[in-house]
């Protein structure tokens, strides 16, 4: 029984406490008043009420003493403590519940903000204000409007629902549901939200944003857009002032202008540089003009590139050193690329264009007598990063204008013959200039050197570059490649592979120190292999390996397939000749200064030696084993066969590491090639060779900033400068040096 009594006492205690907290409204003073004794209603003029630590004043009021309530009219003012002031035209106040219902021109003012609405319910005990017919909150940096709002004065939190709009000096936020703290300036989103800045927009359905520091975190259906560029990710972090962004998991960076899509699992975005860096399963797709048939439908044949680290950026064209490529002339010979700067020069037949072009009308300096040229006679120069000819032209024009300006004062000293005097007339003595009139100081003042800076409008145009580091994999339906690093810019549309690259095109494999592949009209156009070039071509129905090696390869594509290739510098070849029935008859091994190779239907159809050829022809019947040139390397097992293998790498069954692409093998002459069950197998002494292993993650990931909790640590998370500096240094080491000025 005692327990039951105790239970009822505890149950009734809160209600008793609430009953004790009810206090009567106290009328402190009033100018004029009249009352109805029966109904206990008092009519007051300019009254002053006190209740629950607050002071309430107005022009006139009706006090309902029995209900412990009053109704106020005109110039209503509620003062609570030293922080809250509420104004309105009309008020109904209930003393028992401490609630105030204010209407018409309502303003609620605290230390940081001002709330305006036409209908506000405010609880004097909990200090919570509510409006459901539209309201606006204004503080020093933010203006916020919504249809429904709930303002908590103690915590400075405000909840908003329906048609929420936040306007700051830098952004405009629209949301469905939001919480905002006027003290910390943090906004929290619980529905579809857009944060629109100057030229960019952030969309999320769950996140937080600081309207003062512009830090942000987004965790659901996130999308960042900036012009034609967009960034998606499961989690997005952003520092609006610094312009840093971080994306985690399922990242998609897209640029609709140049048809580029970048994917990965961890990425960083830099607004000022227009740069995106992606690691962890990073791969990028670039649109081309080619098409491929998939399920009896034509779909775009994009170029897909995968690497441990991928970086894409928009840079000014004038900061790049663009490559120039030779062209294939009508007579199927090598020629110079058409250029306005070479109209006055006689083209060198059969040689690719030099990387440095002299401006039109200027003569190239002659070589000193007795100087030795490193380039061998009859061989084309190896093109590297060509110098910016526009800058050479601007400097030459500037020098000419300065020289002309310097020559102008000399006209003063020139003797001009005076006209013959007429008969009967004497000629006056010529006026002479004072000696100090030709002083150097006055000449300098009289001569105004031109200060015009010559600029090329093309230099200011922005173009996209792509950098790839470590385990670079490239796939296109008619071309695949592997390398350690890659560089691409859309200004010259050239893919550059560095450090032991391998490139496959149909039945051919090409290796070398550096490979350049140029796209023209977004189609494969020209290929160059620099130093230690090696081509292996295998016919579809045979295991015979046609081989060509040399210092410089220059190849041309036609309709996406190799058509013609020139090999220069210690060119060697092994070519298996077939008859009309496709039966092998002879093996032809040659050495010459240049070899011209023709392709048709993915096979070598003709191989021509040019300049001092030497060779031998061996009948197939007398050939005991297949011959291989020094440095032979045939690696079909490394070839990417699909977009999926670009993302995840080749699947293998063993853990042996593959040999470096293009590396010479001292025992390569003993290799044997067999075909079993449609697969090509290389063996030496009965043991398989060059079995690849899955690609490992790049060590750069270890330096990437870890993911932390809390918005205050956002800046530290977004710093990835160490990753970028390390990646840039790796690219510079593998990038070829620019050519010296001629």
C-alpha positions as CSV (number, residue, x, y, z in Angstrom):
1,X,0.0,0.0,0.0
2,X,2.9,2.4,0.8
3,X,4.4,1.7,-2.6
4,X,1.1,2.6,-4.3
5,X,0.9,5.8,-2.3
6,X,4.5,6.6,-3.2
7,X,3.7,6.0,-6.9
8,X,0.7,8.4,-6.8
9,X,2.8,11.0,-5.0
10,X,5.6,10.8,-7.6
11,X,3.0,10.9,-10.5
12,X,1.2,13.9,-9.2
13,X,4.3,15.9,-8.2
14,X,5.1,17.3,-11.7
15,X,1.5,18.5,-12.1
16,X,1.7,20.1,-8.6
17,X,4.9,21.9,-9.6
18,X,3.4,23.1,-12.8
19,X,0.3,24.4,-10.8
20,X,2.6,26.2,-8.5
21,X,4.4,27.9,-11.4
22,X,1.2,29.6,-12.5
23,X,1.3,33.2,-11.5
24,X,-1.1,36.1,-11.8
25,X,-0.5,38.9,-14.4
26,X,0.5,42.0,-12.5
27,X,-0.7,45.4,-13.6
28,X,2.0,47.8,-12.7
29,X,0.4,51.0,-13.8
30,X,-2.2,52.4,-16.2
31,X,-3.3,56.0,-17.1
32,X,-7.1,55.4,-17.4
33,X,-9.1,52.3,-16.6
34,X,-12.6,51.1,-16.2
35,X,-13.9,47.7,-15.1
36,X,-16.9,45.5,-14.9
37,X,-17.1,44.0,-11.5
38,X,-19.4,41.1,-12.5
39,X,-17.2,39.8,-15.4
40,X,-13.9,41.0,-13.9
41,X,-13.0,42.7,-17.1
42,X,-10.9,45.9,-17.0
43,X,-10.3,48.4,-19.9
44,X,-7.0,50.0,-19.7
45,X,-5.1,52.8,-21.4
46,X,-1.3,52.7,-21.7
47,X,-0.9,49.9,-19.3
48,X,2.3,48.2,-18.1
49,X,2.1,44.5,-17.3
50,X,4.6,42.3,-15.6
51,X,4.6,38.5,-15.8
52,X,7.2,35.7,-15.8
53,X,10.1,38.2,-15.7
54,X,8.9,40.1,-18.7
55,X,7.4,43.6,-19.2
56,X,4.5,44.1,-21.6
57,X,3.2,47.5,-22.7
58,X,0.7,48.8,-25.3
59,X,-1.6,51.8,-26.1
60,X,-4.7,50.0,-24.8
61,X,-5.6,46.7,-23.4
62,X,-8.5,44.6,-22.0
63,X,-7.6,42.6,-18.8
64,X,-9.5,39.4,-18.2
65,X,-8.7,38.8,-14.5
66,X,-10.7,35.6,-14.3
67,X,-8.8,34.0,-17.2
68,X,-5.5,35.5,-16.1
69,X,-5.1,36.9,-19.6
70,X,-5.3,40.2,-21.5
71,X,-5.7,41.5,-25.0
72,X,-3.4,44.4,-26.2
73,X,-3.8,46.9,-29.1
74,X,-1.3,49.1,-31.0
75,X,2.4,49.6,-30.2
76,X,2.6,46.3,-28.4
77,X,6.0,45.8,-26.9
78,X,7.3,42.8,-24.9
79,X,10.7,43.0,-23.1
80,X,12.1,39.8,-21.7
81,X,15.5,40.2,-19.9
82,X,18.0,42.2,-21.8
83,X,18.1,40.1,-25.0
84,X,14.5,39.8,-26.4
85,X,12.2,42.6,-27.7
86,X,9.0,41.8,-29.5
87,X,6.7,44.3,-31.3
88,X,3.3,44.0,-32.9
89,X,0.0,45.7,-33.5
90,X,-2.1,43.2,-31.6
91,X,-1.5,40.7,-28.8
92,X,-3.5,38.0,-26.9
93,X,-1.5,36.9,-23.8
94,X,-2.4,33.8,-21.6
95,X,-0.8,34.1,-18.2
96,X,-1.4,30.4,-17.2
97,X,0.4,29.0,-20.2
98,X,2.8,32.0,-20.7
99,X,2.0,32.1,-24.4
100,X,1.7,35.3,-26.5
101,X,-0.2,35.3,-29.8
102,X,1.0,38.3,-31.8
103,X,-0.5,39.5,-35.1
104,X,0.2,42.3,-37.6
105,X,3.7,43.7,-38.1
106,X,5.3,41.4,-35.7
107,X,9.0,41.9,-35.0
108,X,11.1,39.8,-32.6
109,X,14.6,41.2,-32.0
110,X,17.5,39.6,-30.1
111,X,21.2,40.4,-30.1
112,X,22.0,38.8,-33.4
113,X,18.9,38.8,-35.5
114,X,15.4,40.3,-36.3
115,X,12.4,38.1,-37.0
116,X,9.5,39.6,-38.9
117,X,6.1,38.0,-39.6
118,X,2.4,38.7,-39.4
119,X,1.5,35.9,-37.0
120,X,3.8,34.7,-34.2
121,X,3.2,32.5,-31.2
122,X,5.8,33.0,-28.5
123,X,6.2,31.0,-25.2
124,X,7.6,33.2,-22.5
125,X,8.7,30.2,-20.4
126,X,10.6,28.2,-23.1
127,X,11.4,31.2,-25.2
128,X,10.2,29.5,-28.4
129,X,8.6,31.5,-31.2
130,X,6.5,29.9,-34.0
131,X,5.1,31.2,-37.2
132,X,3.1,29.3,-39.9
133,X,2.1,32.0,-42.4
134,X,5.5,33.1,-43.6
135,X,8.4,34.9,-41.9
136,X,11.8,36.4,-42.3
137,X,15.0,36.4,-40.1
138,X,17.7,39.0,-40.8
139,X,21.0,39.2,-39.1
140,X,24.3,40.8,-40.0
141,X,25.2,38.4,-42.8
142,X,22.1,36.5,-43.6
143,X,18.5,37.0,-44.7
144,X,16.2,34.0,-44.3
145,X,12.6,33.5,-45.3
146,X,10.3,30.5,-45.1
147,X,6.6,29.6,-44.8
148,X,6.9,27.9,-41.4
149,X,9.5,28.7,-38.7
150,X,10.3,27.7,-35.2
151,X,12.8,29.9,-33.3
152,X,14.5,28.9,-30.1
153,X,15.9,32.0,-28.4
154,X,17.9,30.1,-25.7
155,X,20.0,28.0,-28.2
156,X,19.6,30.5,-31.1
157,X,18.4,27.7,-33.3
158,X,15.7,28.2,-35.9
159,X,13.9,25.4,-37.8
160,X,12.3,26.3,-41.1
161,X,9.9,24.4,-43.4
162,X,8.6,24.9,-46.9
163,X,10.0,27.5,-49.4
164,X,13.1,28.2,-47.3
165,X,15.4,30.8,-48.9
166,X,18.7,32.0,-47.4
167,X,20.5,34.9,-48.9
168,X,24.2,35.8,-48.1
169,X,26.6,38.2,-49.8
170,X,28.1,35.2,-51.6
171,X,25.4,32.6,-51.9
172,X,21.6,32.0,-52.3
173,X,20.3,28.8,-50.6
174,X,16.9,27.3,-51.3
175,X,15.7,24.3,-49.3
176,X,12.7,22.3,-48.2
177,X,13.6,21.8,-44.5
178,X,16.5,23.5,-42.7
179,X,17.9,24.3,-39.3
180,X,19.9,27.5,-38.8
181,X,21.8,28.8,-35.8
182,X,22.1,32.6,-35.7
183,X,25.0,32.4,-33.3
184,X,27.3,29.9,-35.1
185,X,26.0,30.6,-38.7
186,X,25.7,26.9,-39.4
187,X,22.8,25.8,-41.6
188,X,21.7,22.1,-41.6
189,X,19.6,20.7,-44.5
190,X,17.1,17.8,-44.3
191,X,15.6,17.9,-47.8
192,X,16.4,19.0,-51.4
193,X,18.7,22.0,-51.1
194,X,20.6,24.2,-53.6
195,X,23.4,26.5,-52.6
196,X,24.0,28.8,-55.5
197,X,27.2,30.9,-55.6
198,X,28.8,33.2,-58.2
199,X,28.9,30.8,-61.1
200,X,28.5,27.5,-59.3
201,X,25.8,25.5,-57.5
202,X,25.8,22.8,-54.8
203,X,22.9,20.4,-54.5
204,X,22.2,18.1,-51.6
205,X,19.5,16.4,-49.6
206,X,21.3,16.2,-46.3
207,X,24.2,18.3,-45.2
208,X,25.6,21.4,-43.4
209,X,26.9,24.8,-44.5
210,X,28.4,27.7,-42.7
211,X,27.1,31.0,-44.2
212,X,30.1,32.9,-42.8
213,X,33.1,30.6,-43.3
214,X,31.5,28.9,-46.3
215,X,32.6,25.4,-45.0
216,X,30.2,22.7,-46.2
217,X,29.5,19.0,-45.9
218,X,27.0,17.1,-47.9
219,X,26.0,13.5,-47.5
220,X,23.1,12.5,-49.8
221,X,22.6,12.9,-53.5
222,X,25.3,15.5,-53.8
223,X,26.0,17.4,-57.0
224,X,28.4,20.4,-57.5
225,X,28.1,22.3,-60.9
226,X,30.3,25.1,-62.3
227,X,29.4,26.0,-65.8
228,X,29.8,22.9,-68.0
229,X,31.6,21.1,-65.2
230,X,30.0,18.9,-62.4
231,X,31.1,16.8,-59.5
232,X,29.2,14.0,-57.8
233,X,30.1,12.0,-54.7
234,X,28.5,10.1,-51.8
235,X,30.1,12.7,-49.5
236,X,31.3,16.1,-50.4
237,X,33.3,18.6,-48.4
238,X,33.8,22.2,-49.6
239,X,35.6,25.3,-48.5
240,X,34.0,28.1,-50.4
241,X,36.5,30.8,-49.5
242,X,39.6,28.7,-50.2
243,X,37.9,27.1,-53.2
244,X,38.8,23.5,-52.1
245,X,36.5,20.6,-52.5
246,X,36.8,16.9,-51.4
247,X,34.7,14.0,-52.6
248,X,34.5,10.5,-51.2
249,X,33.1,7.4,-52.8
250,X,31.4,7.0,-56.2
251,X,32.9,10.2,-57.6
252,X,31.9,11.5,-61.0
253,X,33.5,14.6,-62.5
254,X,32.0,15.6,-65.8
255,X,32.7,18.3,-68.4
256,X,30.1,18.5,-71.1
257,X,32.0,20.9,-73.2
258,X,34.9,18.6,-74.1
259,X,33.0,15.4,-73.3
260,X,35.2,14.3,-70.4
261,X,34.1,12.1,-67.5
262,X,36.3,11.3,-64.5
263,X,35.5,8.6,-62.0
264,X,37.0,7.4,-58.7
265,X,36.6,6.8,-55.0
266,X,38.6,9.8,-53.5
267,X,39.0,13.1,-55.2
268,X,39.8,16.8,-54.7
269,X,38.6,19.9,-56.6
270,X,40.4,23.3,-56.8
271,X,38.1,26.0,-58.1
272,X,40.8,28.6,-58.7
273,X,42.9,26.3,-60.9
274,X,39.8,24.5,-62.3
275,X,41.6,21.3,-61.3
276,X,40.3,17.9,-60.2
277,X,42.5,15.2,-58.7
278,X,41.1,11.6,-58.3
279,X,42.7,8.5,-56.7
280,X,41.4,5.1,-55.7
281,X,40.0,3.3,-58.8
282,X,40.5,6.5,-60.9
283,X,39.6,6.3,-64.6
284,X,38.5,8.9,-67.2
285,X,36.6,8.8,-70.4
286,X,37.0,11.1,-73.4
287,X,34.5,11.3,-76.2
288,X,35.6,10.7,-79.8
289,X,34.0,10.9,-83.3
290,X,34.3,7.1,-83.8
291,X,31.4,4.7,-83.2
292,X,31.3,1.0,-82.3
293,X,28.5,-1.5,-82.6
294,X,27.2,-2.9,-79.3
295,X,24.1,-5.2,-79.4
296,X,23.5,-4.2,-83.0
297,X,23.5,-0.5,-82.1
298,X,26.1,2.2,-82.8
299,X,27.4,3.8,-79.7
300,X,30.2,6.4,-79.2
301,X,33.6,4.8,-79.1
302,X,35.2,6.7,-76.2
303,X,38.8,6.6,-75.0
304,X,39.0,5.2,-71.4
305,X,42.1,5.8,-69.2
306,X,42.7,4.3,-65.8
307,X,45.6,5.0,-63.4
308,X,46.5,5.1,-59.7
309,X,46.1,8.9,-59.8
310,X,44.4,11.1,-62.4
311,X,44.4,14.8,-62.6
312,X,42.5,17.1,-65.0
313,X,42.7,20.9,-65.3
314,X,41.8,23.8,-67.4
315,X,44.9,25.9,-68.4
316,X,45.6,28.7,-70.8
317,X,46.8,27.5,-74.2
318,X,49.7,30.0,-74.1
319,X,51.3,28.1,-71.2
320,X,51.6,24.8,-73.1
321,X,54.3,23.7,-75.4
322,X,52.4,22.1,-78.3
323,X,53.7,19.3,-80.5
324,X,53.8,19.5,-84.3
325,X,53.4,16.4,-86.4
326,X,54.3,15.5,-90.0
327,X,51.7,14.7,-92.6
328,X,51.3,12.1,-95.3
329,X,51.5,13.6,-98.7
330,X,49.5,12.6,-101.8
331,X,52.4,10.5,-103.0
332,X,52.3,8.5,-99.8
333,X,55.5,10.1,-98.5
334,X,56.4,12.0,-95.4
335,X,55.9,15.8,-95.5
336,X,55.6,18.9,-93.3
337,X,52.5,19.9,-91.5
338,X,50.8,22.9,-93.2
339,X,51.4,26.2,-91.3
340,X,51.2,29.9,-92.2
341,X,54.7,30.4,-90.7
342,X,56.3,28.1,-93.3
343,X,54.8,29.6,-96.5
344,X,58.1,31.3,-97.4
345,X,60.2,28.2,-96.7
346,X,60.9,25.3,-99.0
347,X,59.7,22.1,-97.4
348,X,62.2,19.3,-97.0
349,X,60.7,16.4,-98.9
350,X,60.3,13.3,-96.9
351,X,61.3,14.7,-93.5
352,X,59.0,15.7,-90.6
353,X,58.8,19.3,-89.6
354,X,61.3,20.6,-87.1
355,X,59.9,21.4,-83.7
356,X,61.0,25.1,-83.9
357,X,59.7,27.3,-86.7
358,X,61.2,30.7,-87.6
359,X,58.8,33.6,-88.2
360,X,58.0,34.4,-91.8
361,X,60.5,36.7,-93.4
362,X,63.4,35.9,-91.0
363,X,66.4,33.8,-91.9
364,X,67.5,31.0,-89.7
365,X,71.1,31.4,-88.4
366,X,73.8,29.4,-90.2
367,X,75.8,26.9,-88.3
368,X,79.3,27.8,-87.5
369,X,82.0,26.4,-89.7
370,X,83.5,23.3,-88.3
371,X,80.6,22.6,-86.0
372,X,79.4,19.1,-85.8
373,X,75.7,18.3,-86.0
374,X,74.3,15.6,-83.8
375,X,71.6,14.7,-86.3
376,X,72.6,12.2,-88.9
377,X,72.4,13.2,-92.5
378,X,69.1,12.0,-94.2
379,X,67.3,11.3,-90.9
380,X,64.5,13.4,-89.5
381,X,64.8,15.3,-86.2
382,X,63.0,13.7,-83.3
383,X,60.2,16.1,-82.3
384,X,59.9,16.9,-78.7
385,X,57.8,19.6,-77.0
386,X,58.1,22.4,-79.6
387,X,58.8,25.9,-78.5
388,X,56.0,28.4,-78.6
389,X,56.5,30.1,-82.0
390,X,54.1,32.9,-81.1
391,X,56.4,34.1,-78.4
392,X,59.4,34.1,-80.8
393,X,57.4,36.1,-83.3
394,X,56.4,38.7,-80.6
395,X,60.0,39.1,-79.4
396,X,61.3,39.5,-83.0
397,X,58.7,42.2,-83.8
398,X,59.5,44.0,-80.5
399,X,63.2,44.0,-81.3
400,X,62.6,45.4,-84.8
401,X,60.4,48.2,-83.5
402,X,63.0,49.2,-80.9
403,X,65.7,49.2,-83.5
404,X,63.7,51.4,-85.8
405,X,63.0,53.8,-82.9
406,X,66.8,54.0,-82.2
407,X,67.5,54.8,-85.8
408,X,65.1,57.8,-85.9
409,X,67.5,60.4,-84.3
410,X,70.1,59.7,-87.0
411,X,67.9,61.6,-89.5
412,X,68.8,64.9,-87.7
413,X,72.5,64.5,-88.6
414,X,71.9,63.6,-92.2
415,X,72.9,66.3,-94.7
416,X,69.9,67.4,-96.9
417,X,70.9,69.4,-100.0
418,X,69.4,72.9,-100.0
419,X,67.3,74.0,-103.1
420,X,69.1,76.2,-105.6
421,X,68.5,79.9,-105.0
422,X,66.6,81.9,-107.6
423,X,68.6,84.5,-109.7
424,X,69.1,87.8,-108.0
425,X,68.3,86.4,-104.6
426,X,70.6,85.5,-101.8
427,X,70.1,82.5,-99.7
428,X,69.9,83.1,-95.9
429,X,72.4,81.4,-93.8
430,X,71.2,78.0,-92.5
431,X,70.1,77.8,-89.0
432,X,72.3,75.6,-86.9
433,X,71.1,73.6,-83.9
434,X,72.7,74.3,-80.6
435,X,75.4,71.9,-79.6
436,X,73.5,70.6,-76.6
437,X,70.4,70.0,-78.6
438,X,71.7,66.6,-79.7
439,X,72.6,65.5,-76.2
440,X,71.9,61.9,-75.3
441,X,69.5,62.8,-72.5
442,X,67.3,65.0,-74.8
443,X,67.4,62.3,-77.5
444,X,66.2,59.8,-75.0
445,X,63.3,62.1,-74.1
446,X,62.5,62.9,-77.7
447,X,62.4,59.3,-78.7
448,X,59.3,57.4,-77.4
449,X,59.8,53.7,-77.5
450,X,56.7,51.7,-78.2
451,X,55.3,49.9,-75.2
452,X,52.8,47.8,-77.1
453,X,52.8,44.1,-76.1
454,X,52.0,41.7,-78.9
455,X,49.6,39.0,-77.7
456,X,48.0,36.1,-79.5
457,X,44.3,35.7,-78.7
458,X,44.8,31.9,-78.9
459,X,47.1,32.1,-75.9
460,X,44.3,33.2,-73.6
461,X,41.9,30.4,-74.6
462,X,41.6,27.7,-71.9
463,X,42.1,24.1,-72.8
464,X,41.9,20.9,-70.9
465,X,44.9,18.8,-69.8
466,X,44.9,15.3,-68.2
467,X,47.8,13.8,-66.2
468,X,47.9,10.2,-65.2
469,X,50.5,8.6,-62.8
470,X,51.4,4.9,-62.4
471,X,49.9,1.9,-64.0
472,X,48.3,3.9,-66.8
473,X,45.8,1.8,-68.8
474,X,44.1,3.0,-72.0
475,X,41.3,1.3,-73.9
476,X,39.6,2.1,-77.2
477,X,38.0,-0.4,-79.5
478,X,40.8,0.0,-82.0
479,X,43.7,1.0,-79.7
480,X,44.9,0.0,-76.2
481,X,48.0,1.0,-74.2
482,X,49.9,0.6,-71.0
483,X,52.5,3.0,-69.5
484,X,53.8,4.4,-66.2
485,X,52.6,8.0,-66.8
486,X,50.6,9.9,-69.4
487,X,50.0,13.5,-70.4
488,X,47.2,14.9,-72.7
489,X,46.1,18.3,-73.7
490,X,43.2,19.1,-76.0
491,X,45.0,22.0,-77.7
492,X,47.1,19.6,-79.8
493,X,44.9,16.6,-79.1
494,X,47.9,14.4,-78.3
495,X,48.3,11.5,-75.9
496,X,51.8,11.2,-74.5
497,X,52.9,8.0,-72.8
498,X,56.2,7.9,-70.8
499,X,58.3,5.2,-69.1
500,X,58.1,1.9,-70.9
501,X,54.9,2.4,-72.8
502,X,53.2,-0.4,-74.9
503,X,50.6,0.4,-77.5
504,X,48.4,-2.1,-79.3
505,X,46.5,-1.4,-82.5
506,X,44.7,-4.3,-84.1
507,X,47.3,-7.0,-84.7
508,X,50.3,-4.8,-83.9
509,X,52.2,-4.0,-80.7
510,X,54.5,-1.0,-80.5
511,X,57.0,-0.2,-77.7
512,X,59.6,2.5,-77.1
513,X,60.8,5.1,-74.6
514,X,58.0,7.6,-75.4
515,X,54.9,7.3,-77.5
516,X,52.9,10.2,-79.0
517,X,49.4,9.6,-80.4
518,X,47.6,12.5,-82.1
519,X,43.9,12.7,-82.6
520,X,42.5,14.8,-85.4
521,X,38.8,15.6,-85.4
522,X,38.6,13.2,-82.4
523,X,39.9,10.3,-84.5
524,X,43.2,8.4,-84.5
525,X,45.5,10.3,-86.9
526,X,49.3,10.1,-86.3
527,X,51.5,8.0,-84.1
528,X,55.2,8.6,-83.2
529,X,57.5,6.4,-81.1
530,X,60.7,8.1,-79.9
531,X,63.8,6.1,-79.2
532,X,64.1,2.3,-79.1
533,X,60.9,1.8,-81.2
534,X,59.9,-1.8,-81.7
535,X,56.9,-3.0,-83.7
536,X,55.5,-6.6,-83.6
537,X,52.8,-7.5,-86.1
538,X,51.0,-10.9,-85.9
539,X,48.6,-12.1,-88.6
540,X,45.3,-13.3,-87.3
541,X,45.8,-16.9,-88.6
542,X,49.4,-17.3,-87.7
543,X,52.0,-17.2,-85.0
544,X,54.7,-15.7,-87.2
545,X,56.0,-12.4,-85.8
546,X,56.7,-9.6,-88.3
547,X,59.1,-7.2,-86.5
548,X,60.4,-3.7,-87.2
549,X,62.7,-1.6,-84.9
550,X,64.4,1.8,-85.1
551,X,65.0,5.1,-83.4
552,X,61.9,7.0,-84.6
553,X,58.5,5.6,-85.8
554,X,56.1,7.8,-87.6
555,X,52.8,6.1,-88.4
556,X,49.5,7.2,-89.9
557,X,45.9,5.9,-89.3
558,X,43.2,5.7,-91.9
559,X,39.6,5.0,-90.7
560,X,40.9,4.0,-87.3
561,X,43.5,1.5,-88.6
562,X,47.2,1.7,-89.2
563,X,47.9,2.4,-92.9
564,X,51.5,3.6,-93.3
565,X,54.5,3.7,-91.0
566,X,58.0,5.2,-91.5
567,X,60.9,3.9,-89.4
568,X,64.1,6.0,-89.3
569,X,67.5,5.5,-87.7
570,X,69.2,2.0,-87.7
571,X,66.0,0.5,-89.0
572,X,65.8,-3.3,-88.9
573,X,63.0,-5.7,-89.9
574,X,62.0,-9.3,-90.1
575,X,59.1,-9.8,-92.5
576,X,57.5,-13.1,-93.5
577,X,56.4,-13.2,-97.1
578,X,53.2,-15.0,-98.1
579,X,51.9,-16.1,-101.5
580,X,48.4,-15.6,-103.0
581,X,47.1,-18.6,-100.9
582,X,48.4,-16.9,-97.7
583,X,51.1,-19.6,-97.3
584,X,54.5,-18.5,-96.0
585,X,57.3,-18.7,-98.5
586,X,60.3,-16.7,-97.2
587,X,61.6,-14.7,-94.3
588,X,63.2,-11.4,-95.3
589,X,65.6,-9.7,-92.8
590,X,66.8,-6.2,-93.6
591,X,68.8,-3.3,-92.3
592,X,68.6,0.3,-93.7
593,X,68.4,4.0,-92.8
594,X,64.6,4.1,-93.4
595,X,61.9,1.5,-93.7
596,X,58.4,2.2,-95.0
597,X,55.7,-0.2,-94.0
598,X,52.2,-0.5,-95.5
599,X,49.3,-2.0,-93.6
600,X,45.9,-3.4,-94.8
601,X,43.3,-5.3,-93.0
602,X,45.4,-5.1,-89.8
603,X,48.3,-6.9,-91.4
604,X,51.6,-5.8,-93.0
605,X,51.2,-6.0,-96.8
606,X,54.5,-4.5,-97.9
607,X,57.8,-3.5,-96.4
608,X,60.1,-1.2,-98.3
609,X,63.7,-0.4,-97.4
610,X,65.1,3.1,-98.3
611,X,68.7,4.3,-98.3
612,X,71.5,1.8,-98.2
613,X,69.5,-1.4,-97.6
614,X,71.1,-4.7,-96.7
615,X,69.3,-7.9,-96.2
616,X,68.9,-11.6,-96.6
617,X,66.0,-13.8,-97.7
618,X,65.6,-17.3,-96.2
619,X,63.1,-19.8,-97.5
620,X,60.6,-21.0,-94.9
621,X,61.7,-24.6,-95.5
622,X,65.3,-23.8,-94.4
623,X,64.2,-21.8,-91.3
624,X,64.7,-24.1,-88.4
625,X,63.2,-21.7,-85.7
626,X,61.6,-18.3,-85.7
627,X,64.0,-15.4,-85.6
628,X,63.7,-12.5,-83.2
629,X,65.4,-9.1,-83.3
630,X,67.3,-7.9,-80.2
631,X,64.9,-6.3,-77.8
632,X,61.9,-8.4,-79.0
633,X,59.0,-8.1,-76.6
634,X,55.5,-9.6,-77.3
635,X,53.0,-9.2,-74.4
636,X,49.4,-9.9,-75.5
637,X,48.6,-11.0,-72.0
638,X,48.9,-7.4,-70.7
639,X,46.6,-5.9,-73.4
640,X,43.4,-4.4,-71.9
641,X,40.5,-6.0,-73.6
642,X,37.6,-4.0,-72.1
643,X,36.6,-0.9,-70.2
644,X,36.2,-3.1,-67.1
645,X,39.9,-4.0,-67.2
646,X,40.8,-0.3,-67.4
647,X,39.1,0.2,-64.0
648,X,40.1,-3.0,-62.1
649,X,43.2,-4.2,-64.1
650,X,43.8,-7.6,-65.6
651,X,42.7,-10.6,-63.7
652,X,45.5,-13.2,-63.3
653,X,45.9,-16.5,-61.6
654,X,49.6,-16.1,-60.4
655,X,51.4,-13.5,-58.5
656,X,54.5,-13.2,-60.7
657,X,55.4,-9.7,-61.7
658,X,55.4,-8.9,-65.4
659,X,58.6,-7.7,-67.1
660,X,58.8,-4.1,-68.0
661,X,57.3,-3.2,-71.3
662,X,59.8,-2.6,-74.0
663,X,62.8,-4.0,-72.0
664,X,65.4,-5.9,-73.9
665,X,65.8,-9.6,-73.2
666,X,69.2,-11.1,-73.7
667,X,67.7,-14.6,-74.3
668,X,64.8,-13.4,-76.5
669,X,66.1,-15.4,-79.5
670,X,65.2,-18.6,-77.7
671,X,61.5,-17.7,-77.2
672,X,58.8,-20.0,-78.7
673,X,55.2,-19.1,-79.4
674,X,52.4,-21.7,-79.2
675,X,48.7,-21.4,-79.7
676,X,46.5,-23.6,-77.5
677,X,42.7,-23.3,-77.2
678,X,42.8,-19.9,-79.0
679,X,45.3,-18.5,-76.5
680,X,48.9,-17.3,-77.2
681,X,51.5,-18.7,-74.8
682,X,55.1,-17.7,-74.6
683,X,57.6,-20.2,-73.2
684,X,61.3,-20.5,-72.5
685,X,62.6,-23.9,-71.5
686,X,59.0,-24.9,-70.9
687,X,58.2,-22.2,-68.3
688,X,55.6,-19.4,-68.8
689,X,56.9,-15.9,-69.1
690,X,55.7,-12.4,-68.1
691,X,52.6,-13.3,-66.2
692,X,51.1,-10.0,-64.9
693,X,49.9,-9.4,-61.4
694,X,47.0,-7.1,-60.3
695,X,47.9,-3.5,-60.2
696,X,48.7,-2.1,-56.7
697,X,47.5,1.2,-55.3
698,X,49.8,4.1,-55.6
699,X,51.8,5.2,-52.5
700,X,50.4,8.7,-53.0
701,X,47.2,7.5,-51.3
702,X,49.1,7.3,-48.0
703,X,49.7,11.0,-48.1
704,X,46.1,11.9,-48.8
705,X,44.3,13.6,-45.9
706,X,42.2,11.3,-43.8
707,X,38.5,11.6,-43.5
708,X,37.5,13.2,-40.2
709,X,34.3,13.9,-38.4
710,X,33.0,17.4,-37.7
711,X,32.8,20.5,-39.7
712,X,35.5,22.3,-37.8
713,X,38.2,20.0,-39.2
714,X,37.1,20.6,-42.8
715,X,40.1,22.8,-43.8
716,X,42.7,20.2,-42.7
717,X,40.8,17.5,-44.6
718,X,40.8,19.5,-47.8
719,X,44.5,20.2,-47.9
720,X,46.0,17.9,-50.6
721,X,49.0,20.1,-51.6
722,X,51.5,17.4,-50.7
723,X,49.8,14.9,-53.0
724,X,49.8,17.3,-55.9
725,X,53.5,18.4,-55.4
726,X,54.6,14.7,-55.4
727,X,52.5,13.9,-58.4
728,X,53.8,16.9,-60.4
729,X,57.4,16.0,-59.6
730,X,56.9,12.5,-60.9
731,X,55.5,13.9,-64.2
732,X,58.4,16.3,-64.7
733,X,60.9,13.5,-64.3
734,X,59.3,11.5,-67.0
735,X,58.5,14.4,-69.3
736,X,61.0,14.9,-72.2
737,X,63.0,18.2,-72.2
738,X,61.9,20.8,-74.7
739,X,64.0,21.3,-77.8
740,X,66.7,24.0,-77.9
741,X,66.2,27.0,-80.1
742,X,67.5,26.5,-83.6
